[in-house]
Amino acid sequence: MSDQLACQKHGRPDRGYQYWRWQPHNCNLKRWNAIEMWEKLRGKRLMYVGDSLNRNQWMSMVCMMQSVIPPNKRYMSPQEHLSIFRTEEYNASIEFLWSPLLVESNSDHPVDHRLAERIIRPDSLLRHLSHWMNADIIVFNSYLWWRQGPVKLLWSNDENGICEEIDGLGGMELAMSAWADLIASNIDPSKKKVFFVTMSPTHSSKEEWEPGSEGSCYDEKVPIKDSDYWGNGSDVSTMQMVRKVLDTLGTKVSVLNITKLSEYRKDGHPSIYRKFWETLSPEKLADPSSYSDCVHWCLPGVPDVWNELLFQFL
């Protein structure tokens, strides 16, 4: 378990956030069964490809699946770009590939990627393709990193190395379109299952769900009860663009829509109950809301529900 997500280990006093489950209006979700999921994965590779939120979901799946495998028949193999949980029992693996912007970029290093200036190659995906092309079930995501300001474009045929700047949404649309072209020409849906996970909500401003209040997700212990709630962190225009691109792929890609159900879960983030790798100043420590992680999710918790939806699809 990553120290970034192990909220109980880092002192979170409540546990209620672990027990909420999603109930759709018009159907009942199949009850989670790890052995049945392993049977679906027998002889296969399930790979999550994306950013730290996709890694969050991958870690959730590993935690949900590992308990039914004897310790001597499972192992974790962390590599530079690819983390692999494998079991001999089912000749299957659950993998994660760091690829936060889908296309090649200067943020592709799994550790050294906090850069002031982001540069993408919007027409270049072959390096990532070589990792995921042979997987049987592939779960992609991309969103959060496009929200961090403009990106620079470096085209493969530009011999002068001149970078054009574009806003995040425009950059994401270019990347999504290039990714969709690659999926369209390389994926046979009768042989591979491909999923795209919609945006994961953030809860950084308490004022959004409690007008007039200050703070963040810190000390939130129950979900939002307003069924119409939609936070500012989930950009509707981005969601519409993603839907437009995915519609061009027809049955080649299934959408794992986790956004609305996760919007309510202001209680599910690590907040201050995680490991922070940077040293926190006395001023920050005096104001927990100022350094609370309201982006990622505690485990067990919300990403388990996402994986239950994936189980339902499969």
MIDORO-585333 format. One line per 4 residues: number of its first residue (from 1); their letters; for each residue x negated, y, z of N, C-alpha, C, O. Coordinates in steps of 0.1 Angstrom, whole numbers, plus 2048, in hexadecimal, padded with zeros to 3 digits. Last residue first. Example, Ala and Ser with C-alpha at 12.3 -4.5 7.8 and 13.67 -1.06 7.14 Angstrom:
BEGIN
2	SA	780/7EA/847/777/7F5/847/77F/800/84F/77A/80B/850 ~ 77C/7C7/84E/785/7D3/84E/77C/7DF/84E/772/7DF/855
//
This chain:
BEGIN
314	LFQF	8AA/7C1/756/8A3/7B5/752/8AC/7A9/753/8A8/79E/750 ~ 8BB/7D4/763/8B9/7D4/754/8B4/7C7/74F/8B8/7C1/745 ~ 8B7/7CC/77E/8C4/7CB/778/8C3/7CB/769/8CA/7C3/762 ~ 89C/7D3/781/8A0/7C5/783/8AE/7C3/77C/8B0/7B9/776
310	LLEN	8A0/7EF/77F/898/7E8/775/89B/7D9/775/89D/7D3/76A ~ 8AE/7F3/797/8B4/7F6/78A/8AD/7EF/77E/8B3/7EA/775 ~ 89A/7EC/7A9/8A6/7E4/7A8/8AE/7E7/79C/8B4/7DE/796 ~ 888/801/7A4/885/7F3/79F/891/7EA/7A0/891/7E0/798
306	WVDP	896/816/7AF/893/816/7A1/890/808/79C/895/805/791 ~ 896/80D/7CA/8A3/80E/7C3/8A0/80E/7B4/8A8/808/7AC ~ 87B/811/7D0/881/803/7D0/88E/802/7C8/891/7F9/7C2 ~ 878/82C/7D0/874/825/7C4/878/816/7C4/879/810/7B9
302	VGPL	883/832/7EB/88A/835/7DE/885/82E/7D2/88E/828/7CB ~ 874/819/7FF/87C/825/7FD/882/826/7F0/885/81C/7E9 ~ 858/80E/814/863/80C/80B/86C/818/80A/86B/822/812 ~ 84A/82C/807/84D/81E/805/84D/817/812/845/819/81A
298	CWHV	853/84E/7FE/84F/844/808/852/836/803/85C/834/7FB ~ 849/85F/7E0/854/858/7E8/84E/84E/7F2/845/847/7EE ~ 840/880/7D5/83F/872/7D5/849/86C/7DF/850/874/7E5 ~ 849/89B/7DC/848/896/7CE/849/886/7CD/851/881/7C7
294	CDSY	843/8A7/7F3/851/8A6/7EF/853/8A1/7E1/85D/8A3/7DA ~ 82D/8A8/80B/82E/8A2/7FD/83D/89F/7FB/843/896/800 ~ 827/8C7/81C/82F/8BA/81B/82F/8B5/80C/830/8BD/803 ~ 81B/8DE/821/812/8D4/81B/81A/8C6/81A/814/8BC/817
290	SSPD	82E/8EF/82C/824/8F4/822/81C/8EA/81B/817/8EC/810 ~ 83B/8E2/840/842/8E4/833/838/8E8/828/83B/8E5/81C ~ 82A/8E5/857/82B/8D8/84F/832/8D9/841/82E/8D2/838 ~ 817/8FB/862/823/8FC/85A/825/8F0/851/821/8F0/845
286	ALKE	7FF/8F5/86E/809/8FC/876/817/8FD/86F/821/900/875 ~ 7F0/8EB/859/7F5/8E2/863/800/8E8/86C/808/8E1/871 ~ 7EA/903/84D/7F3/8FA/846/7F9/8F0/851/805/8ED/850 ~ 7D9/90F/860/7E5/916/85C/7EF/90C/855/7FB/90D/858
282	PSLT	7C3/8FC/861/7CC/8FE/86D/7D9/905/869/7E4/902/86F ~ 7C2/8EA/842/7BF/8F5/84A/7C8/8F6/856/7D3/8F1/856 ~ 7BA/8C9/839/7C5/8D3/83B/7C0/8DD/845/7BB/8DA/850 ~ 7A5/8BB/821/7A6/8C0/82F/7B1/8CB/830/7B1/8D5/828
278	EWFK	7B3/8A3/80A/7AD/8B0/80D/7AF/8B3/81C/7B8/8AF/822 ~ 7C2/88C/80C/7B4/88A/80A/7AD/898/80C/7A1/897/80F ~ 7DA/881/823/7D6/88C/81A/7C7/88C/819/7C0/88C/823 ~ 7F1/867/827/7E3/86B/828/7E1/876/81E/7E5/876/812
274	RYIS	811/86F/835/808/869/82B/7FA/86D/82E/7F7/876/835 ~ 827/881/83E/824/873/843/81D/86B/839/822/861/834 ~ 831/898/836/824/899/83D/81F/88B/840/814/88A/845 ~ 842/88B/81C/841/897/824/833/897/829/829/897/822
270	PHGD	84A/874/80D/840/873/818/840/87F/821/83D/87D/82D ~ 86E/874/807/860/877/804/857/876/810/85B/875/81B ~ 889/870/80C/881/864/808/872/867/806/86B/85E/803 ~ 89C/883/811/896/87D/81D/88C/872/819/885/86D/822
266	KRYE	8A6/88B/7F9/89D/894/800/896/88E/80C/88B/893/810 ~ 8B6/87C/7E5/8AD/877/7EF/8A2/880/7F4/897/87D/7F3 ~ 8C6/884/7D0/8CC/885/7DE/8C2/882/7E9/8C4/885/7F4 ~ 8B7/87F/7BA/8BA/88D/7BD/8BE/88E/7CC/8BB/897/7D3
262	SLKT	8B9/864/7B4/8AE/868/7BC/8AF/877/7C1/8A9/87B/7CA ~ 8CF/863/7A3/8D0/85B/7AF/8C5/860/7B9/8C6/85F/7C5 ~ 8C5/873/78D/8D1/877/796/8D1/870/7A3/8D3/876/7AD ~ 8AE/863/783/8AD/871/788/8B9/875/792/8B6/879/79D
258	INLV	8AA/84B/778/8A9/84B/787/8AB/859/78C/8AB/85B/798 ~ 8B1/838/75E/8B4/846/763/8B5/846/772/8BF/843/778 ~ 89F/82A/748/8A1/827/756/8A4/835/75D/89B/83C/761 ~ 8A8/822/728/8A6/82D/731/8A9/829/73F/8B4/824/742
254	SVKT	897/80D/711/8A2/80E/71B/89E/81A/724/893/81B/729 ~ 88D/80C/6F0/88A/811/6FD/897/812/705/8A1/817/700 ~ 898/801/6D9/88A/7FE/6DC/886/802/6EA/87D/7FC/6F0 ~ 8B1/808/6D1/8B0/7FE/6DB/8A2/7FA/6DE/89F/7F1/6E7
250	GLTD	8A8/829/6C9/8B2/81F/6C9/8B0/815/6D4/8AE/819/6E0 ~ 896/83D/6C5/891/830/6C6/89B/825/6C7/898/819/6C7 ~ 8A3/855/6C6/89D/851/6B9/898/843/6B9/896/83D/6AE ~ 8A8/859/6E1/8B3/855/6D8/8AE/850/6CA/8B5/848/6C4
246	LVKR	891/863/6EB/894/855/6ED/89F/850/6E4/89F/844/6E0 ~ 893/87E/6E3/889/876/6DD/88C/867/6DF/88A/85F/6D6 ~ 8AA/886/6F2/8AA/887/6E3/89F/87E/6DD/8A2/877/6D3 ~ 8A1/881/70C/8AC/879/707/8AD/87A/6F7/8AF/86F/6F1
242	VMQM	88D/895/70D/88A/887/70F/895/87E/709/892/874/702 ~ 89D/8AC/70B/893/8A9/701/88F/89A/701/88E/894/6F7 ~ 8AD/8AA/722/8B3/8AA/715/8A9/8A6/70A/8AD/89F/701 ~ 899/8AD/736/8A0/8A0/735/8A7/89F/728/8A8/894/722
238	TSVD	891/8C7/731/887/8BC/72F/88F/8AF/72D/88B/8A6/725 ~ 8A8/8D4/738/8A3/8D5/72A/899/8CA/727/899/8C5/71C ~ 8A9/8CF/754/8B3/8C9/74B/8AF/8C9/73C/8B1/8C0/735 ~ 891/8C6/76A/894/8CF/75F/89D/8C9/755/89A/8BF/74F
234	SGNG	891/8C4/78B/895/8BB/780/89A/8C4/774/8A5/8C8/774 ~ 88D/8D7/79E/881/8D0/799/884/8C6/78D/87B/8C2/787 ~ 8A5/8E1/7A7/89E/8E9/79C/892/8E1/797/88D/8E5/78C ~ 8BE/8C6/7AA/8B3/8CF/7AF/8AC/8D6/7A3/8AD/8D2/798
230	WYDS	8DF/8C2/7AE/8D4/8C1/7A4/8CA/8CB/7A7/8CC/8D7/7A7 ~ 8FD/8B5/7BC/8F0/8BB/7BE/8E6/8B8/7B3/8E5/8AD/7AE ~ 916/8AA/7BD/912/8B2/7B1/904/8B8/7B2/900/8C0/7A9 ~ 919/89E/7D5/917/895/7C9/914/89D/7BD/90F/897/7B3
226	DKIP	909/8A5/7F2/910/8AC/7E7/90E/8A4/7DA/903/8A3/7D5 ~ 8F8/899/804/905/894/803/90D/89A/7F7/918/894/7F4 ~ 8D6/88F/805/8DF/89A/802/8ED/894/7FF/8EE/88A/7F8 ~ 8CC/878/81F/8CE/87C/811/8D7/889/810/8DE/88C/81A
222	VKED	8B9/87F/83D/8C5/879/836/8C6/87F/828/8C0/88A/825 ~ 8A2/88C/847/8A5/87E/84B/8B1/877/844/8B3/86B/845 ~ 888/8A2/844/895/89E/83F/897/88F/841/88E/887/83D ~ 86F/8AB/84B/878/8A8/856/887/8A5/851/890/8A6/859
218	YCSG	869/8BB/82D/864/8B7/83A/86F/8B6/844/878/8BE/845 ~ 870/8C4/815/876/8B8/819/871/8B3/827/876/8A9/82C ~ 870/8E6/820/86E/8DD/815/875/8D0/819/880/8D0/820 ~ 879/909/828/873/8FC/82A/873/8F3/81E/875/8F8/813
214	ESGP	896/91B/831/888/91A/82C/883/90C/82F/888/905/838 ~ 8B8/922/826/8AE/91B/82F/8A0/91C/828/89F/91D/81C ~ 8CA/92C/814/8C6/935/81F/8BC/92F/828/8B7/936/831 ~ 8D9/90D/80C/8D6/91B/808/8D4/923/815/8DB/922/81F
210	EWEE	8CE/8F0/809/8D3/8F7/815/8D0/906/813/8C7/90B/819 ~ 8C3/8E8/7F2/8CE/8E0/7F7/8D4/8E6/804/8DF/8E1/808 ~ 8B1/8FD/7ED/8B9/8F8/7E2/8C5/8F0/7E7/8D0/8F0/7E1 ~ 8A2/902/803/8AC/90C/7FF/8B6/907/7F4/8C1/90B/7F3
206	KSSH	88E/8F0/804/89A/8ED/80C/8A5/8F6/808/8B1/8F3/809 ~ 87A/8E7/7EB/880/8F3/7F0/88D/8F0/7F7/897/8EC/7F0 ~ 871/8CE/7E1/867/8D7/7E8/86D/8E4/7EE/867/8EA/7F6 ~ 878/8B5/7D6/880/8BC/7E0/877/8C5/7E8/876/8C4/7F5
202	TPSM	87A/8A6/7B5/872/8AB/7C0/87C/8B3/7CA/887/8B7/7C6 ~ 884/889/7A2/886/896/7A8/87C/89A/7B3/877/891/7B9 ~ 876/87B/786/878/879/794/879/886/79B/870/88F/799 ~ 884/876/765/87C/87E/76F/880/87B/77D/88C/879/781
198	TVFF	887/854/759/88A/862/759/883/869/765/87D/862/76D ~ 873/83B/74A/879/840/757/87B/84F/756/872/856/753 ~ 878/825/730/873/833/734/87B/837/740/887/838/740 ~ 86E/804/727/877/80D/72F/870/81B/730/864/81C/730
194	VKKK	86E/7E8/712/868/7F5/715/873/7FE/71C/87E/7FF/718 ~ 867/7C7/70C/871/7D0/712/869/7DD/716/85F/7DC/71D ~ 85F/7B4/6EF/85B/7BC/6FA/867/7C5/6FF/870/7C9/6F7 ~ 86D/7A4/6DC/861/79F/6E3/85D/7A7/6EF/857/7A1/6F8
190	SPDI	881/7B3/6D2/884/7A5/6D5/879/79E/6DC/87A/793/6E2 ~ 877/7CC/6CC/87F/7CA/6D8/883/7BC/6DB/887/7B9/6E7 ~ 857/7D1/6C3/862/7C9/6BF/86A/7C6/6CB/866/7BE/6D4 ~ 844/7EE/6BF/84C/7E6/6C8/857/7DE/6C1/85F/7E4/6BA
186	NSAI	837/7FE/6AD/82F/7F3/6B3/837/7EA/6BC/833/7E0/6C0 ~ 845/814/6A3/83D/80C/699/837/800/69F/831/7F7/698 ~ 852/81F/6B9/85A/81B/6AE/852/811/6A4/858/808/69F ~ 83C/825/6C9/845/81B/6CE/84D/815/6C2/84E/809/6C0
182	LDAW	831/83A/6BA/829/82E/6BD/832/822/6C1/830/817/6BD ~ 846/84C/6BB/841/847/6AE/839/83A/6B0/83B/831/6A8 ~ 846/852/6D6/852/84B/6D0/84E/845/6C2/852/83A/6BF ~ 82D/85F/6D9/830/852/6E0/83B/84B/6DA/83A/83F/6D8
178	ASMA	833/876/6CA/828/86D/6C6/82A/85F/6CC/828/855/6C6 ~ 848/880/6DA/84B/87D/6CC/840/873/6C7/843/86A/6C0 ~ 83B/885/6F3/847/87B/6F2/849/877/6E4/84C/86B/6E1 ~ 829/899/6EB/824/88C/6F0/82F/881/6EF/82C/876/6EB
174	LEMG	83B/8AD/6E3/831/8A8/6D9/82D/89A/6DE/82C/891/6D6 ~ 848/8B1/6FB/850/8AD/6F0/847/8A7/6E5/84A/89D/6DE ~ 834/8BA/70C/83A/8AD/70F/842/8A8/703/842/89C/700 ~ 82E/8D3/700/824/8C8/700/82A/8BB/703/826/8B1/6FC
170	GLGD	846/8E0/705/842/8DE/6F7/838/8D3/6F6/838/8CA/6ED ~ 845/8E0/721/850/8D9/71B/84C/8D6/70C/84F/8CB/707 ~ 82D/8F0/726/82E/8E2/72A/839/8DA/723/837/8CF/71F ~ 822/904/70A/829/902/717/82B/8F3/719/82B/8EB/710
166	IEEC	801/904/6FC/810/902/6FA/816/900/708/80F/8FB/711 ~ 7E4/90E/6EA/7EB/90D/6F6/7FA/90C/6F4/800/913/6EB ~ 7CC/8FD/6D7/7D8/905/6D6/7DF/903/6E4/7E1/8F8/6E8 ~ 7A9/8FB/6D4/7B5/8F6/6DB/7C0/901/6DB/7BE/90D/6DD
162	IGNE	792/8EF/6BD/79A/8FA/6C2/7A7/8F6/6C8/7AE/8EE/6C2 ~ 77F/8DD/6B2/783/8DC/6C0/78A/8E8/6C6/789/8EB/6D2 ~ 779/8DB/698/774/8E7/69F/777/8E6/6AE/772/8EE/6B6 ~ 787/8C6/68D/778/8C5/68F/772/8D0/697/767/8CE/69C
158	DNSW	7A3/8B8/693/79E/8C5/694/78F/8C4/697/78B/8C2/6A3 ~ 7B0/8A0/693/7A9/8A4/686/7A3/8B2/687/79F/8B7/67D ~ 7BC/89E/6AC/7B1/895/6A9/7A9/899/69C/79D/897/69B ~ 7C1/8BD/6BE/7C5/8B3/6B4/7B9/8AB/6AF/7AE/8B0/6AF
154	LLKV	7C9/8C7/6DC/7BD/8C4/6D4/7C0/8B9/6CA/7C1/8AD/6CE ~ 7DA/8DF/6EE/7DB/8D4/6E5/7CE/8D3/6DD/7C8/8DD/6D9 ~ 7DF/8E5/711/7D8/8E8/704/7D9/8DC/6FB/7D7/8D1/700 ~ 7FC/8EF/724/7F2/8E6/720/7EB/8EA/713/7F1/8F2/70C
150	PGQR	80B/904/73F/807/901/731/7FD/8F6/72F/7F5/8F3/738 ~ 819/8F4/75D/814/8FF/755/810/8FA/747/812/8EF/743 ~ 821/8DC/768/817/8E3/76E/810/8ED/765/804/8F0/766 ~ 833/8CA/75D/839/8D5/764/82E/8DF/76A/831/8E8/771
146	WWLY	826/8B4/754/82A/8BE/74A/830/8CB/750/832/8D5/74A ~ 824/8A4/769/818/8AB/765/81B/8B6/75A/813/8BF/759 ~ 83E/898/76B/839/8A2/775/82D/8AA/770/82D/8B6/773 ~ 842/887/754/84A/893/757/842/89D/75F/840/8A8/75B
142	SNFV	845/866/74B/83D/872/749/846/87E/74B/851/87F/745 ~ 844/842/749/849/84E/74E/840/85A/74B/834/858/748 ~ 84C/820/73F/845/82D/73D/84C/838/746/858/837/748 ~ 847/7FF/742/84F/80A/748/847/817/747/83D/818/74E
138	IIDA	84A/7E2/72F/842/7EE/732/84B/7F9/737/856/7FC/731 ~ 844/7C0/72C/84E/7CA/731/846/7D6/735/83D/7D6/73E ~ 82D/7B6/721/83A/7B1/71D/845/7BA/721/84F/7BB/71A ~ 80E/7C3/714/817/7C1/71F/825/7BD/719/828/7C0/70E
134	NMWH	7FE/7CA/6FF/800/7BC/701/809/7B9/70D/80B/7AD/710 ~ 7FD/7E6/700/803/7E0/6F4/806/7D1/6F7/810/7CC/6F1 ~ 7EF/7F3/714/7FD/7EF/717/803/7E7/70B/80E/7E1/70D ~ 7D5/7F8/70C/7D7/7F3/719/7E5/7EC/71A/7E7/7E2/720
130	SLHR	7D6/804/6F3/7CE/7F8/6F4/7D1/7F1/702/7CF/7E5/703 ~ 7E4/81B/6F8/7EB/810/6F1/7E4/803/6F3/7EA/7F9/6F5 ~ 7D1/82C/701/7DB/827/70B/7E2/81B/705/7E4/811/70C ~ 7C3/831/6E9/7BC/82C/6F5/7C5/826/6FF/7C2/81B/705
126	LLSD	7D7/83B/6D8/7D2/82D/6D6/7CA/828/6E2/7CA/81C/6E4 ~ 7E2/853/6D7/7E7/84A/6E2/7E0/83D/6E1/7E3/834/6E9 ~ 7E2/873/6CA/7D9/868/6CD/7DE/860/6D9/7DE/864/6E5 ~ 7EE/88B/6C6/7EF/880/6BB/7E6/874/6BE/7E3/86D/6B5
122	PRII	7E9/89C/6DB/7F6/897/6D8/7F8/88D/6CE/803/887/6CC ~ 7D3/89C/6F2/7D2/899/6E4/7E0/893/6E0/7E2/887/6E1 ~ 7D1/8B7/70A/7D7/8AA/705/7D3/8A9/6F6/7D2/8B2/6EF ~ 7C4/8C6/726/7C3/8C5/718/7C8/8B7/714/7C4/8AD/719
118	REAL	7C8/8DD/741/7CB/8CF/73B/7CB/8D0/72C/7D1/8D9/726 ~ 7B5/8EB/759/7B9/8ED/74B/7BC/8DF/745/7B3/8D6/745 ~ 7AF/8E3/772/7B6/8F0/771/7BC/8F1/763/7C6/8F7/761 ~ 7B5/8C1/77C/7AD/8CB/774/7B6/8D8/773/7C2/8D7/772
114	RHDV	7B2/8A5/78A/7B8/8B2/78E/7B0/8BD/788/7A6/8C2/78E ~ 7A7/88D/784/7B0/893/77A/7B7/8A0/77F/7BF/8A5/778 ~ 797/875/78D/792/882/78A/79B/889/780/797/88B/775 ~ 7A6/85D/78D/7A3/864/79A/79F/872/797/7A5/87B/79E
110	PHDS	7AB/853/773/7B4/850/77E/7B2/857/78B/7BB/858/794 ~ 7AA/869/758/7A2/862/762/7AB/860/76E/7B1/869/773 ~ 7BA/878/748/7BC/86A/747/7B3/862/752/7B5/856/754 ~ 7BA/893/743/7BF/88F/750/7C0/880/751/7C7/87B/75A
106	NSEV	7B5/899/729/7A9/89A/732/7AD/897/741/7A5/899/74A ~ 7C7/880/716/7C5/88D/71C/7B8/88D/725/7B2/883/727 ~ 7DD/86E/701/7D0/870/707/7CE/87E/70B/7D3/888/705 ~ 800/86D/70B/7F5/86E/701/7E8/86F/708/7E7/871/714
102	LLPS	80B/86B/726/80E/861/71B/803/861/711/7FE/856/70D ~ 802/878/73C/807/880/732/80B/878/725/80D/87E/71A ~ 7F8/865/74E/802/86E/753/808/877/748/813/87C/74A ~ 7EF/848/752/7F1/84F/745/7FB/85A/747/806/859/742
98	WLFE	7E4/82C/761/7E4/83A/762/7E4/841/755/7DB/840/74D ~ 7F6/80F/763/7EC/816/75B/7EE/825/75C/7F9/82A/75A ~ 7FC/7F2/776/7FE/801/775/7F3/807/76D/7E7/804/770 ~ 80E/7D2/776/802/7DB/774/806/7EA/773/812/7ED/771
94	ISAN	813/7B3/780/819/7BF/781/80E/7CA/781/806/7CA/78A ~ 812/792/770/80C/79E/776/815/7AA/776/81E/7AB/76D ~ 812/76E/771/818/77B/76E/811/786/775/80A/784/77F ~ 814/752/778/80B/757/76D/810/764/768/813/766/75C
90	YEET	820/74C/78F/829/74E/784/821/753/777/827/756/76D ~ 80A/747/7A0/816/73F/7A1/81F/740/795/826/736/791 ~ 7F7/759/79C/7F5/74D/795/802/745/795/805/73D/78C ~ 7FD/77C/79A/7FF/76F/7A1/7FE/763/797/803/763/78C
86	RFIS	7F0/79D/79D/7F2/791/795/7F5/785/79E/7EF/784/7AA ~ 7EF/7BE/797/7F3/7B5/7A1/7F7/7A8/79A/800/7A8/791 ~ 7D8/7D6/78C/7DF/7CA/788/7E2/7C2/795/7D9/7BF/79D ~ 7D2/7F6/77E/7D3/7EE/78A/7DC/7E2/787/7E7/7E3/781
82	LHEQ	7BD/807/768/7C7/7FD/769/7C7/7F5/776/7BD/7F0/77A ~ 7A7/817/768/7B3/81C/763/7BF/813/765/7CB/818/765 ~ 795/807/778/794/815/777/7A1/81B/773/7A6/825/779 ~ 7A7/7EE/78C/79D/7F2/782/79D/801/780/7A6/808/786
78	PSMY	7B0/7D9/7A5/7B0/7E7/7A1/7A4/7EA/798/799/7E7/79B ~ 7C1/7BE/7A8/7B5/7C1/7A1/7B5/7D0/79D/7B9/7D3/792 ~ 7CE/7A9/7C1/7CE/7B6/7BB/7C1/7B9/7B5/7B6/7B7/7BB ~ 7DE/789/7C0/7D2/792/7C3/7D5/79F/7BC/7DC/7A0/7B2
74	RKNP	7EA/769/7CC/7ED/777/7C7/7E0/77F/7C9/7D9/77D/7D3 ~ 7E7/752/7D9/7EB/751/7CB/7EF/75F/7C5/7F6/760/7BB ~ 7E3/755/7F4/7D8/74F/7EC/7DB/74E/7DD/7D3/749/7D5 ~ 7FC/75E/7FE/7F0/767/7FD/7E5/762/7F4/7DE/76A/7EE
70	PIVS	818/754/7EB/80E/751/7F5/802/75A/7F3/7FE/75C/7E7 ~ 832/76B/7E4/827/764/7DE/81D/761/7E9/819/76A/7F1 ~ 845/77B/7EF/849/76E/7EC/83E/765/7E6/840/75A/7E2 ~ 83A/795/7F2/83D/78D/7FE/840/77E/7FB/83F/776/804
66	QMMC	837/7A3/7DA/82C/79B/7DF/82F/792/7EA/828/788/7EC ~ 84D/7B2/7D1/84B/7A5/7CB/841/79C/7D3/841/790/7D2 ~ 84E/7CA/7DE/85A/7C3/7DD/858/7B4/7D9/860/7AB/7DC ~ 834/7D4/7D9/838/7D1/7E7/845/7C8/7E7/846/7BF/7F0
62	VMSM	836/7D7/7BD/82C/7CE/7C3/830/7CA/7D1/830/7BE/7D4 ~ 849/7EB/7BB/84C/7DE/7B6/842/7D3/7BB/846/7C8/7BF ~ 83B/800/7C8/848/7FB/7CD/84B/7ED/7C8/84E/7E4/7D0 ~ 827/804/7B6/823/800/7C3/830/7FA/7CA/82F/7F0/7D1
58	WQNR	837/80D/7A0/82F/801/79F/82C/7FB/7AC/82D/7EF/7AF ~ 840/826/7AB/849/81B/7A7/842/80D/7A6/848/803/7AA ~ 827/833/7AD/830/831/7B9/83A/826/7B7/83C/81E/7BF ~ 820/834/793/818/82C/79C/820/829/7A9/81F/81E/7AE
54	NLSD	833/846/78B/834/839/786/82C/82F/78E/82F/823/790 ~ 828/85B/799/836/857/79D/839/849/797/840/841/79D ~ 810/85F/78D/810/85A/79B/81E/856/79F/81F/84E/7A8 ~ 818/855/76B/811/85D/775/812/857/783/815/84B/784
50	GVYM	815/838/755/819/846/758/811/84D/763/805/84B/764 ~ 822/819/753/818/822/74C/81D/830/74F/828/834/74A ~ 824/7F8/75F/828/806/761/81E/80F/75B/812/80E/75E ~ 82A/7D8/752/820/7E3/753/828/7F1/755/830/7F4/74D
46	LRKG	82A/7B6/755/833/7C2/757/829/7CE/75A/821/7CD/763 ~ 823/79B/743/81D/7A6/749/828/7B2/749/82D/7B6/73F ~ 82D/777/748/82D/785/742/825/78F/749/821/78D/755 ~ 831/75F/754/829/75F/747/828/76D/741/824/76E/735
42	RLKE	84F/76B/762/846/75F/760/83F/760/753/845/761/748 ~ 861/77E/767/853/783/763/84A/777/760/83E/779/75D ~ 877/771/770/878/77A/763/86A/77E/75E/869/780/752 ~ 86C/767/787/870/75E/77C/871/765/76F/86E/760/764
38	WMEI	86A/77E/796/85E/777/791/861/76D/786/859/76C/77D ~ 885/783/79A/87D/78C/792/870/786/78D/86C/788/782 ~ 88B/76D/7AA/892/76E/79D/88A/778/794/889/776/788 ~ 87C/775/7C0/879/768/7B9/87F/768/7AB/879/764/7A1
34	ANWR	888/78D/7C8/87A/78D/7C4/877/780/7BC/870/781/7B2 ~ 8A6/79B/7C3/8A1/78D/7C6/893/78C/7C0/891/78C/7B4 ~ 8C0/7B1/7CA/8B2/7AF/7C7/8AE/7A1/7CB/8B1/79D/7D6 ~ 8E0/7AD/7BB/8D8/7AD/7C8/8C9/7AA/7C4/8C7/7A0/7BD
30	KLNC	8EB/7C2/7A2/8E7/7B5/7A6/8DE/7B6/7B2/8D5/7BE/7B2 ~ 902/7DC/7A8/8F5/7D8/7A5/8F2/7CA/7AA/8F7/7C6/7B5 ~ 923/7DF/79C/91A/7DB/7A8/90D/7D7/7A3/90C/7CF/799 ~ 933/7FC/78D/92E/7EE/78D/926/7EC/79A/923/7F5/7A2
26	NHPQ	93B/816/78E/943/80D/786/93D/7FF/785/942/7F7/77E ~ 92A/826/79F/938/827/7A0/93F/81B/79A/949/816/79F ~ 90D/817/7AF/914/81D/7A4/923/81D/7A6/928/815/7AD ~ 8FB/81C/7CB/907/814/7C7/90E/81C/7BB/914/827/7BD
22	WRWY	8DB/818/7D7/8E3/81F/7CE/8EF/816/7CA/8ED/80A/7C6 ~ 8D3/818/7FA/8D3/811/7ED/8DD/818/7E4/8E6/81F/7E9 ~ 8BE/81F/817/8C9/823/80D/8C7/81B/800/8BC/819/7FC ~ 8A9/818/827/8B4/80F/826/8BF/813/81D/8C9/80C/81B
18	QYGR	895/829/82C/891/81D/826/89D/815/821/89C/80B/819 ~ 89D/83F/83A/89B/841/82C/898/834/825/89A/833/818 ~ 89D/837/855/8A9/836/84E/8A8/838/83F/8B0/832/837 ~ 887/839/866/887/82E/85C/893/82E/853/894/826/849
14	DPRG	871/852/876/87E/84C/872/87D/842/867/873/841/860 ~ 857/85B/879/85E/855/884/86B/84E/881/870/846/889 ~ 838/856/868/846/85A/866/84F/853/871/84F/847/872 ~ 81D/84F/86B/824/855/876/832/859/874/838/860/87C
10	HKQC	810/841/857/80B/84E/85A/815/856/863/815/862/863 ~ 81F/829/854/811/828/859/80C/836/85E/804/837/867 ~ 836/834/849/836/82F/856/828/82E/85C/826/831/868 ~ 82D/83B/82F/831/845/838/832/840/847/82F/848/850
6	ALQD	81A/835/818/81C/82D/824/820/836/82F/818/839/838 ~ 811/844/803/81F/840/803/823/839/80F/82F/836/811 ~ 7F7/848/804/7FF/854/800/80E/851/801/816/85A/802 ~ 7EB/831/809/7ED/839/814/7F5/846/811/7FA/84D/81A
2	SM	7FA/816/7F7/7F2/822/7F6/7F5/82A/803/801/82B/807 ~ 7F8/7F4/800/800/800/800/7F7/80C/800/7EE/80E/808
//
